[in-house]
Amino acid sequence: MRKFMLGVVLATYLVGTAAFAAEVKATITHIDVNARIIVVDGRAFHVGTNVDIAVFKVGQVVTLVFDTIDGQLKIVSITVD
């Protein structure tokens, strides 16, 4: 019984903290290079250090795939359309 309960608690924790990717296609309205944030559709998306944020420009239409992690929108991939 003890092993079963541990499994249920662990499964609940993993499901509760799992991130689910979503996608949005819109125009970049603001870029903060120092904070590594791109604003699209009125939402601030955090850009990882593996992305050269300087290549993006306000006014570009982009497709973002993102996860919500710890309440922040984190970009998984970004492409210019």
N, C-alpha and C positions, 0 to 999 in steps of 0.2 A: 504494500500500500504506500509506503514511504517513497519508493522509486517512482510510482505512478504519479504521486502529487508533485514531486520534483520535476517530472517531465511536463506536467500541465503548467506549472509555474514558469518553467523555461520557455515553453511554446508561447504562452501568453506574452511574456516579455519580448520575445523575438518578433511576434506579430505587431505588438504595440510600438516597436521602435523601427519597423521596416519603412523604408522610403519607397515611394511609388513614382516613377518617372512620368512626367507630363510633357506636352509639347505646345508651343505657341509660335505663331508666325505674325510678326508685326514690325513696325518701324522703330528704330532706336531714337529716343527723344533726348537722352542725356547720357554722358559717359563721365565717370569719375575715375581717372587712371590711377590716382594715388590710393583710393579706397578699393579699387578693382571692382567697380560696380557699373553695370549697364542697366539703364532704365528703359523698359519696353512695356507698352500698355499700362503705364502708370505704376508698374511694379519694379522694384529694385532687385536685380539678379546679381549674385556674387560670382565673380569669375576666378577660377583657379589660377595658380601661378604657372601652370603649364600652357596657358593661352597668352599669346601676345595681344593684349587688349588695345595696343596703339594702332593696330591695323583696321580697327572698326571706326566708323564715322557716324555722327548724328545724321539721320535721314535715310540710312541704309535699311532695307527690309531684310530681316533675318528670321531664321527658324531656330528656336531654342528648344532643346530637350533639357529638362531640369528636374531636380528632386527637391523636396522640402526637407531640410535637415536642421534639427534644433530650431525650428521656426524661421529659418532663412531659406530663400530660394537659391539653390546652387546649380550653376550651369554644368550639365554633363557634356553637351556638345552644342556648337553654334555654327551655322552656315549662313552665308550671304546668299540671298535669292536674287 
